[in-house]
Amino acid sequence: MKNILIIGATGTIGQATRHLLLTKTNYHLTLFARTANQLIINHDRETSISGDLNHKKELLKAMQKQDIVLVALSGDLPKYVQNIINIMQEMKVSRIIFIASMGIYNEIPDNIGASGNLKQNPYLKKYRQAADLIESSSLDYTIIRPGWFDQGTETYEITTKGEAFGGHDIAINSIADFIVKLIIHDAFGIKQNYGINRPNF
């Protein structure tokens, strides 16, 4: 059985991944967020920790005995991610899955909406900085760059770093499905940086 820490557990991706892990695996989940105490949890398989990523003690507590850390956040990402990297290295937890955003490498072609690229959208700078920090760390990372979330068809394609996106949107459950595959299969996606989208046919 694996122990999975979900940082950003109250967010859209954190919640979708949590529910799929409870359905498809027997893993134990630690749910970390500022308001994690408001979650209704399965006490046999889940622990909730309300915490602040700027407080080392709270992060240390959350990181105890974890095998995999899923990070699905917004906010001051470079600062949060550096704190997470530091604690993971201190606690000798090596596996991290980080949710970034499409466009951080200007990989959205004109026919899909190049205005969503970093060159035209400075909001993405913090996602790029966080991804760069993770890639330059010693961690066994997988970075995922999803398109815009929706509740649409759960067909998806995976692209690699440097490869253009084939679609603009992606179903939330498709992102969760891909994350769960990464979590279940130990060697899958190590040191990889993937885009995920629903292709435009």
SEGU-276506 format. One record per residue (C-alpha): x, y, z; residue number from 1. Coordinates in Angstrom, 2 decimals. Layout:
BEGIN
px/py/pz/n
X/Y/Z/NUM
...
This chain:
BEGIN
px/py/pz/n
0.00/0.00/0.00/1
1.26/3.46/-0.86/2
0.92/6.66/1.12/3
-0.04/9.64/-1.04/4
0.14/13.27/0.05/5
-2.16/15.61/-1.89/6
-1.10/19.23/-1.43/7
-3.99/21.38/-2.59/8
-6.50/18.69/-1.66/9
-9.50/21.03/-1.64/10
-8.89/22.22/-5.21/11
-10.49/20.94/-8.40/12
-7.70/18.54/-9.41/13
-6.93/17.52/-5.84/14
-10.54/16.53/-5.22/15
-10.95/14.67/-8.52/16
-7.73/12.73/-7.96/17
-8.64/11.99/-4.37/18
-11.97/10.42/-5.33/19
-10.43/8.35/-8.12/20
-7.68/7.06/-5.83/21
-10.28/6.02/-3.26/22
-12.18/4.17/-5.99/23
-9.29/2.52/-7.83/24
-6.71/1.82/-5.12/25
-6.32/0.89/-1.47/26
-3.76/3.64/-0.84/27
-3.79/5.92/2.18/28
-4.28/9.61/1.40/29
-3.10/12.61/3.38/30
-5.08/15.69/2.38/31
-3.22/18.95/2.93/32
-4.79/22.38/2.43/33
-5.56/25.51/4.40/34
-9.16/24.34/4.92/35
-8.62/20.57/4.89/36
-10.42/20.35/8.24/37
-13.66/21.12/6.37/38
-13.42/17.97/4.24/39
-15.57/14.96/5.03/40
-13.05/12.14/5.00/41
-12.91/8.36/5.01/42
-11.23/7.83/8.39/43
-10.02/4.35/7.42/44
-8.05/5.65/4.45/45
-7.64/9.40/4.77/46
-6.00/11.93/7.07/47
-6.65/15.66/6.73/48
-4.14/18.32/7.74/49
-5.00/22.00/7.68/50
-1.73/23.77/7.09/51
0.27/26.57/5.57/52
3.02/25.79/3.08/53
5.14/28.53/4.64/54
5.19/26.71/8.00/55
7.92/24.10/8.08/56
6.46/22.20/11.04/57
3.15/21.65/9.27/58
4.84/20.47/6.08/59
7.11/18.13/8.05/60
4.06/16.62/9.72/61
2.31/16.11/6.39/62
5.40/14.56/4.77/63
5.80/11.79/7.37/64
5.96/8.31/5.75/65
4.79/9.55/2.34/66
5.68/7.74/-0.88/67
4.33/10.21/-3.45/68
3.49/13.91/-3.28/69
0.91/15.43/-5.62/70
1.06/19.23/-5.81/71
-1.96/20.99/-7.35/72
-1.82/24.61/-6.24/73
-2.19/28.23/-7.17/74
-0.73/31.26/-5.45/75
2.96/31.97/-4.82/76
4.07/28.80/-6.59/77
7.85/29.32/-6.73/78
7.97/29.94/-2.98/79
5.60/27.06/-2.15/80
7.39/24.64/-4.44/81
10.81/25.50/-3.04/82
9.46/24.85/0.48/83
8.05/21.50/-0.67/84
11.31/20.50/-2.37/85
13.31/21.36/0.75/86
11.09/19.28/3.03/87
10.94/16.36/0.59/88
14.72/16.26/0.41/89
15.02/16.52/4.18/90
12.50/13.70/4.67/91
13.97/11.63/1.80/92
10.68/11.56/-0.13/93
11.65/11.54/-3.80/94
8.48/11.23/-5.92/95
6.57/14.39/-6.85/96
3.82/15.03/-9.39/97
3.32/18.73/-10.07/98
0.39/20.32/-11.90/99
1.54/23.29/-13.97/100
-0.29/24.80/-16.95/101
-0.25/24.57/-20.70/102
1.58/27.44/-22.36/103
4.57/27.71/-20.03/104
6.86/26.68/-22.91/105
4.85/28.56/-25.57/106
3.63/25.22/-26.89/107
0.09/26.32/-27.83/108
-0.20/26.76/-31.61/109
-2.05/29.66/-33.22/110
-5.02/27.54/-34.30/111
-5.73/26.60/-30.68/112
-5.05/29.93/-29.03/113
-1.47/31.18/-28.80/114
-2.64/33.99/-26.52/115
-2.49/31.36/-23.77/116
1.29/31.10/-24.09/117
3.74/32.58/-21.61/118
4.86/35.18/-24.18/119
1.37/36.73/-24.10/120
0.27/35.69/-20.63/121
2.63/36.78/-17.83/122
0.36/35.07/-15.26/123
2.02/31.81/-16.30/124
5.45/32.98/-15.18/125
5.02/31.53/-11.68/126
4.05/28.14/-13.14/127
7.16/28.18/-15.34/128
9.39/29.19/-12.41/129
7.96/26.41/-10.25/130
8.42/23.84/-13.03/131
12.03/24.98/-13.50/132
12.71/24.55/-9.78/133
11.34/21.02/-9.82/134
13.25/20.03/-12.95/135
16.52/21.31/-11.48/136
15.98/19.42/-8.20/137
17.09/15.86/-7.44/138
13.47/14.67/-7.09/139
11.81/11.99/-9.22/140
9.37/14.42/-10.77/141
6.56/14.35/-13.27/142
5.25/17.72/-14.43/143
1.78/17.83/-15.99/144
0.61/20.79/-18.09/145
-3.17/20.54/-18.53/146
-5.32/22.53/-20.89/147
-8.32/24.45/-19.58/148
-10.46/22.29/-17.29/149
-13.99/21.35/-18.23/150
-16.51/18.52/-17.75/151
-16.36/17.43/-21.38/152
-15.49/14.17/-23.12/153
-12.87/12.19/-21.23/154
-10.71/11.47/-24.28/155
-7.19/12.78/-23.94/156
-3.76/12.82/-25.50/157
-0.38/13.23/-23.86/158
2.35/15.41/-25.34/159
5.97/15.71/-24.31/160
7.98/18.84/-23.57/161
8.57/20.75/-26.79/162
5.61/19.15/-28.56/163
2.67/21.33/-29.63/164
-0.74/20.89/-28.03/165
-3.46/19.33/-30.18/166
-6.38/20.80/-28.24/167
-7.22/23.62/-25.84/168
-9.40/21.94/-23.20/169
-9.28/18.85/-21.00/170
-11.81/17.12/-18.76/171
-10.98/17.29/-15.06/172
-11.52/13.54/-14.76/173
-9.01/12.93/-17.56/174
-6.33/14.76/-15.59/175
-7.17/12.70/-12.52/176
-7.06/9.49/-14.56/177
-3.57/10.27/-15.84/178
-2.34/11.19/-12.34/179
-3.65/7.93/-10.91/180
-1.83/5.96/-13.64/181
1.39/7.73/-12.69/182
0.82/6.92/-9.02/183
-0.01/3.25/-9.59/184
2.87/2.51/-11.97/185
6.10/3.26/-10.13/186
8.44/3.79/-13.08/187
5.96/5.61/-15.29/188
6.71/9.26/-16.02/189
9.87/9.70/-13.95/190
11.78/12.86/-14.95/191
9.12/13.63/-17.57/192
7.20/16.78/-18.44/193
3.84/16.12/-20.11/194
1.07/18.15/-21.66/195
-2.47/16.79/-21.49/196
-5.34/17.90/-23.69/197
-8.42/16.71/-25.52/198
-7.40/16.80/-29.20/199
-9.42/18.75/-31.73/200
-10.45/16.24/-34.42/201
